[in-house]
Amino acid sequence: MYAVIETGGKQYRVEVGQTVDVERIAAEIGDKVELGRVLMVSTEEGIRVGDPVVTGARVMGNVVHQGRGKKLIVFRYKPKTRYRKKTGHRQSFTRVAVDSIALE
């Protein structure tokens, strides 16, 4: 059984027992969270696709870790004008362990 969810503007395919890194969620480590909108659920009976979401479907998870990703270097350069700018960016993420996929 798996589900396709949308959280933080991105879509993820999740299964029970899987850990997934999603955009930062304001929750403490160990908190139970409901993961975004459920767009599709696949069960033994078949596949249910939402319009746009599956009604009665919930994906619950447990926050395992709050962290930040690797640093990305952004370098802007314009020739012949002495313009150089170097900046960096680190994206925050939340690591969630998927506990259950419920379909009512």
C-alpha positions in Angstrom: 0.0 0.0 0.0 1.3 3.4 -0.9 0.1 7.0 -1.3 1.1 10.1 -3.2 1.0 13.2 -1.0 1.6 16.9 -1.5 3.3 18.9 1.1 5.4 22.1 0.8 4.6 22.4 -2.9 6.2 19.1 -3.8 4.7 15.6 -4.3 6.1 12.4 -2.6 5.3 8.7 -3.0 5.2 7.2 0.5 4.8 3.8 2.0 4.3 2.7 5.6 7.7 2.4 7.4 9.5 4.7 5.0 11.3 7.9 6.1 10.9 10.9 3.8 12.5 14.4 3.9 9.9 17.1 3.3 9.9 20.9 3.4 10.2 22.2 7.0 7.1 21.5 9.2 6.7 23.4 12.5 6.8 20.5 14.8 9.0 19.1 17.5 10.9 15.8 17.3 8.6 13.0 18.3 5.4 14.8 17.4 2.7 13.1 15.3 1.9 15.0 12.1 -0.6 14.6 9.2 1.3 14.8 5.9 -0.4 17.2 3.5 -2.9 16.5 0.9 -3.4 12.9 -0.3 -3.6 12.9 -4.1 -3.7 9.1 -4.7 -3.9 5.9 -2.7 -3.0 2.4 -4.0 -4.4 -0.6 -2.0 -5.0 -4.3 -2.7 -8.5 -3.5 -4.1 -7.1 -1.0 -6.6 -6.1 2.6 -7.1 -8.1 5.6 -5.9 -7.2 8.9 -7.5 -8.4 12.2 -6.0 -10.1 15.1 -7.7 -7.8 16.8 -6.6 -7.6 15.0 -3.2 -8.9 11.6 -2.1 -11.7 12.2 0.4 -11.3 10.3 3.7 -7.6 9.5 3.2 -5.0 10.4 5.8 -1.2 9.8 6.0 0.1 10.0 9.5 3.8 10.3 10.4 6.2 10.8 13.2 8.9 13.6 13.2 12.3 12.0 13.4 14.7 14.9 12.7 14.8 18.6 11.9 17.7 19.6 9.8 19.2 21.6 7.0 20.5 20.4 3.7 23.9 20.8 2.0 25.0 24.3 1.2 24.4 25.4 -2.4 26.7 28.0 -3.8 25.1 30.8 -5.9 27.6 32.8 -8.0 26.5 35.7 -10.1 29.0 37.1 -12.6 28.8 39.8 -15.3 31.8 40.1 -17.6 33.6 43.4 -18.2 31.9 45.2 -15.3 33.7 43.8 -12.2 30.4 42.4 -10.9 30.8 39.2 -8.8 28.6 38.1 -6.0 28.9 34.8 -4.2 26.1 33.7 -1.8 25.0 30.4 -0.3 21.8 28.7 0.6 20.8 25.9 2.9 17.2 24.5 2.7 15.6 23.4 6.0 13.8 20.0 6.0 11.9 17.7 8.3 12.5 14.0 8.3 9.3 12.1 8.8 8.7 8.4 9.4 5.4 7.3 7.8 3.3 5.4 10.4 0.0 4.7 8.7 -2.0 5.3 5.6 -5.7 5.3 6.5 -8.5 5.2 3.9 -12.1 5.6 5.1 
